[in-house]
Amino acid sequence: MIDERMRRLLDCLAAVHREGDIDCATAARHFTRLGEAALNGADIHDILPQAAAHLAHCPDCREEYEALLAVLRAEQSSETHFQP
């Protein structure tokens, strides 16, 4: 029996090889742009559907993207609360 982590890994590997899908390195190149757009209310599925699909299937990339979003939110919050 395949445990949940192994199943997700196999799903991720299979997803990379589907036509039109992108790999981890390609998706990662778009994370900053997607994160900034998402914080401004955009739907990343509309901007780059291939990267959004990759994030849905790759837990490692999703974790990295979520960490980046947290950093961007913190930066945005400090900019709005900055008082010279």
C-alpha positions in Angstrom: 0.0 0.0 0.0 1.3 3.4 -1.0 1.3 6.0 1.8 -0.1 9.5 1.2 3.3 11.2 0.8 4.4 8.7 -1.8 1.1 9.1 -3.7 1.6 12.9 -3.8 5.1 12.5 -5.0 4.0 10.1 -7.8 1.2 12.5 -8.7 3.7 15.4 -8.9 6.0 13.4 -11.1 3.2 12.4 -13.4 1.9 16.0 -13.6 5.3 17.2 -14.8 5.1 15.0 -17.8 1.6 16.0 -18.9 1.5 18.1 -22.1 1.4 21.8 -21.3 2.5 21.4 -17.7 5.6 22.9 -16.3 8.3 21.6 -14.0 9.4 22.9 -10.6 12.2 25.2 -11.9 9.9 26.8 -14.5 7.2 27.3 -12.0 9.6 28.8 -9.4 10.7 31.4 -11.8 7.2 32.9 -11.8 6.5 32.7 -8.0 7.4 36.4 -7.2 5.3 37.8 -10.0 2.4 35.5 -9.1 2.7 36.3 -5.4 2.7 40.0 -6.0 -0.3 39.7 -8.3 -2.2 37.5 -5.8 -1.6 40.0 -3.1 -3.2 42.6 -5.4 -6.3 40.5 -5.7 -5.5 38.7 -9.0 -6.3 35.1 -9.6 -3.0 33.3 -10.4 -5.0 30.8 -12.6 -5.8 33.7 -14.9 -2.2 34.9 -15.0 -0.3 31.7 -15.5 -2.6 28.6 -15.4 0.3 26.2 -15.9 2.1 27.5 -12.7 -1.2 27.4 -10.8 -1.7 23.8 -11.8 1.8 22.9 -10.8 1.3 24.4 -7.4 -1.9 22.4 -7.0 0.1 19.2 -7.6 3.5 19.8 -6.1 3.6 20.1 -2.3 7.2 21.3 -2.3 6.6 24.2 -4.7 3.3 25.0 -2.9 5.2 25.3 0.4 7.9 27.5 -1.2 5.2 29.7 -2.8 3.3 30.0 0.5 6.5 31.0 2.2 7.1 33.7 -0.4 3.5 35.0 0.0 4.1 35.3 3.8 7.2 37.3 3.2 5.4 39.5 0.7 2.5 40.1 3.1 4.9 41.0 5.8 6.7 43.5 3.6 3.4 44.9 2.5 2.2 45.2 6.1 5.4 47.0 7.2 5.1 49.4 4.3 1.5 50.3 5.3 2.5 50.7 8.9 5.7 52.6 8.4 5.8 56.0 10.0 8.9 58.1 9.4 
